[in-house]
Amino acid sequence: MDSNANYIQHLNSLLNPKNEDDIDDDDITSTGHNINPSHIGPPKKKTSNNQDEKKANEKTKSKDIWDDSEVLDDVDIDDSLDPREQPEYDLKFSQSVSSEDVYLQMGQKNQSTASCENLMIKIKLPATTMNDVELQVTDTFLDLRSPKYKLALYLPHKVDSKNGKAQWDKAKEELNITLRVQREYDFLNM
Protein backbone atom coordinates (compact mmCIF):
# COMPACT_ATOMS: atom_id res chain seq x y z
CA MET A 1 0.00 0.00 0.00
CA ASP A 2 2.87 2.33 0.85
CA SER A 3 4.43 1.69 -2.54
CA ASN A 4 1.25 2.86 -4.28
CA ALA A 5 1.52 6.19 -2.48
CA ASN A 6 5.12 6.52 -3.64
CA TYR A 7 4.08 5.88 -7.24
CA ILE A 8 1.43 8.58 -7.03
CA GLN A 9 3.95 11.00 -5.49
CA HIS A 10 6.46 10.35 -8.25
CA LEU A 11 3.78 10.72 -10.93
CA ASN A 12 2.66 13.95 -9.31
CA SER A 13 6.21 15.31 -9.28
CA LEU A 14 6.60 14.46 -12.98
CA LEU A 15 3.33 16.07 -14.03
CA ASN A 16 3.45 18.99 -11.62
CA PRO A 17 6.93 20.44 -11.00
CA LYS A 18 7.33 22.02 -7.60
CA ASN A 19 6.72 25.71 -7.20
CA GLU A 20 7.32 27.75 -4.07
CA ASP A 21 3.54 28.16 -3.62
CA ASP A 22 2.79 24.43 -3.80
CA ILE A 23 2.68 22.10 -0.84
CA ASP A 24 5.56 19.60 -0.78
CA ASP A 25 4.80 15.91 -1.19
CA ASP A 26 6.47 15.29 2.17
CA ASP A 27 4.08 17.78 3.81
CA ILE A 28 1.07 15.88 2.47
CA THR A 29 2.20 12.50 3.80
CA SER A 30 3.51 13.86 7.10
CA THR A 31 0.25 15.65 7.94
CA GLY A 32 -1.71 12.45 7.56
CA HIS A 33 -3.53 13.36 4.33
CA ASN A 34 -4.35 10.48 2.08
CA ILE A 35 -2.89 10.81 -1.38
CA ASN A 36 -5.28 10.00 -4.19
CA PRO A 37 -5.49 10.75 -7.93
CA SER A 38 -6.87 14.23 -7.25
CA HIS A 39 -3.41 15.30 -6.06
CA ILE A 40 -2.02 14.78 -9.58
CA GLY A 41 -1.73 17.86 -11.75
CA PRO A 42 -1.65 21.56 -11.06
CA PRO A 43 -3.27 22.81 -7.87
CA LYS A 44 -6.67 24.42 -8.06
CA LYS A 45 -6.49 28.19 -8.25
CA LYS A 46 -8.52 30.23 -5.82
CA THR A 47 -10.36 33.18 -7.31
CA SER A 48 -9.81 36.38 -5.43
CA ASN A 49 -12.36 38.38 -7.36
CA ASN A 50 -15.53 38.77 -5.29
CA GLN A 51 -17.56 39.96 -8.29
CA ASP A 52 -17.07 36.63 -10.08
CA GLU A 53 -18.18 34.79 -6.96
CA LYS A 54 -21.27 37.00 -6.64
CA LYS A 55 -22.23 36.32 -10.28
CA ALA A 56 -21.79 32.58 -9.79
CA ASN A 57 -23.94 32.69 -6.65
CA GLU A 58 -26.64 34.69 -8.43
CA LYS A 59 -26.77 32.10 -11.23
CA THR A 60 -27.15 29.23 -8.77
CA LYS A 61 -29.82 31.10 -6.77
CA SER A 62 -31.77 32.11 -9.86
CA LYS A 63 -34.61 29.85 -10.97
CA ASP A 64 -34.33 30.93 -14.61
CA ILE A 65 -34.23 28.16 -17.19
CA TRP A 66 -31.75 30.00 -19.40
CA ASP A 67 -29.45 32.97 -19.26
CA ASP A 68 -30.17 36.26 -21.06
CA SER A 69 -27.25 35.59 -23.38
CA GLU A 70 -28.97 32.42 -24.67
CA VAL A 71 -32.14 34.16 -25.87
CA LEU A 72 -32.41 34.74 -29.62
CA ASP A 73 -31.91 38.35 -30.64
CA ASP A 74 -32.93 38.23 -34.31
CA VAL A 75 -36.41 39.56 -33.53
CA ASP A 76 -37.03 42.36 -31.06
CA ILE A 77 -40.77 42.51 -30.41
CA ASP A 78 -42.36 43.53 -27.13
CA ASP A 79 -46.00 42.41 -27.15
CA SER A 80 -46.65 42.70 -23.43
CA LEU A 81 -48.76 45.86 -23.78
CA ASP A 82 -50.34 45.10 -27.17
CA PRO A 83 -54.13 44.58 -26.78
CA ARG A 84 -54.61 42.93 -30.18
CA GLU A 85 -55.62 39.27 -30.16
CA GLN A 86 -53.80 36.39 -31.82
CA PRO A 87 -55.58 35.00 -34.89
CA GLU A 88 -56.25 31.33 -35.50
CA TYR A 89 -53.52 29.73 -37.58
CA ASP A 90 -52.61 26.29 -38.85
CA LEU A 91 -49.18 24.91 -39.77
CA LYS A 92 -48.99 22.11 -42.32
CA PHE A 93 -46.13 20.47 -44.15
CA SER A 94 -46.42 19.57 -47.82
CA GLN A 95 -44.45 17.50 -50.32
CA SER A 96 -43.82 18.02 -53.99
CA VAL A 97 -44.92 14.64 -55.29
CA SER A 98 -44.53 13.47 -58.89
CA SER A 99 -45.90 10.42 -60.69
CA GLU A 100 -42.60 8.63 -60.11
CA ASP A 101 -43.09 8.99 -56.37
CA VAL A 102 -46.73 7.86 -56.45
CA TYR A 103 -46.74 5.00 -58.94
CA LEU A 104 -43.18 3.83 -59.30
CA GLN A 105 -41.98 4.67 -55.77
CA MET A 106 -38.56 5.48 -57.16
CA GLY A 107 -37.78 8.31 -54.72
CA GLN A 108 -36.82 8.16 -51.08
CA LYS A 109 -39.90 10.06 -49.93
CA ASN A 110 -42.20 8.71 -47.26
CA GLN A 111 -45.20 10.02 -45.32
CA SER A 112 -43.18 11.69 -42.56
CA THR A 113 -42.54 15.41 -42.26
CA ALA A 114 -38.84 14.72 -42.86
CA SER A 115 -39.69 14.29 -46.55
CA CYS A 116 -41.67 17.54 -46.79
CA GLU A 117 -40.23 20.48 -48.71
CA ASN A 118 -42.74 23.21 -47.83
CA LEU A 119 -44.28 24.71 -44.72
CA MET A 120 -47.78 26.06 -45.28
CA ILE A 121 -49.25 28.53 -42.79
CA LYS A 122 -52.94 29.43 -42.96
CA ILE A 123 -53.91 32.45 -40.87
CA LYS A 124 -57.60 33.32 -40.43
CA LEU A 125 -58.14 37.09 -40.28
CA PRO A 126 -61.90 37.81 -40.13
CA ALA A 127 -63.01 41.39 -40.79
CA THR A 128 -59.59 42.25 -42.26
CA THR A 129 -58.62 43.33 -45.75
CA MET A 130 -55.41 42.51 -47.58
CA ASN A 131 -54.23 46.14 -47.41
CA ASP A 132 -54.42 46.11 -43.60
CA VAL A 133 -51.99 43.22 -43.21
CA GLU A 134 -48.28 43.76 -42.56
CA LEU A 135 -46.18 40.61 -42.90
CA GLN A 136 -42.51 40.14 -42.10
CA VAL A 137 -40.83 36.73 -42.46
CA THR A 138 -37.27 35.88 -41.51
CA ASP A 139 -35.59 32.49 -41.70
CA THR A 140 -36.82 31.54 -38.22
CA PHE A 141 -39.68 33.93 -37.38
CA LEU A 142 -43.00 35.15 -38.78
CA ASP A 143 -44.49 38.48 -37.69
CA LEU A 144 -48.00 39.45 -38.84
CA ARG A 145 -49.73 42.68 -37.82
CA SER A 146 -53.13 44.13 -38.64
CA PRO A 147 -55.34 46.67 -36.84
CA LYS A 148 -57.23 43.87 -35.08
CA TYR A 149 -54.71 40.97 -34.89
CA LYS A 150 -51.06 40.26 -34.17
CA LEU A 151 -49.11 37.03 -34.59
CA ALA A 152 -45.50 36.52 -33.54
CA LEU A 153 -44.53 32.96 -34.43
CA TYR A 154 -41.23 31.12 -34.25
CA LEU A 155 -41.11 28.64 -37.12
CA PRO A 156 -40.45 24.93 -36.43
CA HIS A 157 -37.72 24.74 -39.10
CA LYS A 158 -35.44 27.22 -40.82
CA VAL A 159 -37.03 28.45 -44.06
CA ASP A 160 -36.02 30.32 -47.20
CA SER A 161 -37.63 33.65 -46.35
CA LYS A 162 -36.62 35.37 -49.59
CA ASN A 163 -38.49 32.94 -51.88
CA GLY A 164 -41.74 32.49 -49.96
CA LYS A 165 -45.22 33.04 -51.32
CA ALA A 166 -48.24 34.67 -49.65
CA GLN A 167 -51.78 34.65 -51.07
CA TRP A 168 -54.87 36.38 -49.74
CA ASP A 169 -58.15 34.44 -49.98
CA LYS A 170 -60.83 37.14 -49.95
CA ALA A 171 -63.77 34.74 -49.67
CA LYS A 172 -62.38 32.98 -46.57
CA GLU A 173 -60.61 36.08 -45.19
CA GLU A 174 -57.50 34.00 -44.85
CA LEU A 175 -53.80 34.50 -45.59
CA ASN A 176 -51.99 31.47 -47.02
CA ILE A 177 -48.19 31.52 -46.73
CA THR A 178 -45.96 28.90 -48.34
CA LEU A 179 -42.29 28.75 -47.32
CA ARG A 180 -39.55 26.41 -48.52
CA VAL A 181 -38.04 24.49 -45.59
CA GLN A 182 -34.24 24.43 -45.32
CA ARG A 183 -33.14 21.67 -42.97
CA GLU A 184 -29.52 20.74 -42.48
CA TYR A 185 -29.86 17.10 -43.57
CA ASP A 186 -32.45 17.44 -46.34
CA PHE A 187 -30.09 15.82 -48.83
CA LEU A 188 -30.64 12.51 -46.98
CA ASN A 189 -34.45 12.61 -47.21
CA MET A 190 -34.91 14.04 -50.70
Order of alpha helices (4+ residues) and beta strands (2+ residues): alpha-alpha-alpha-beta-beta-beta-beta-beta-beta-beta-alpha
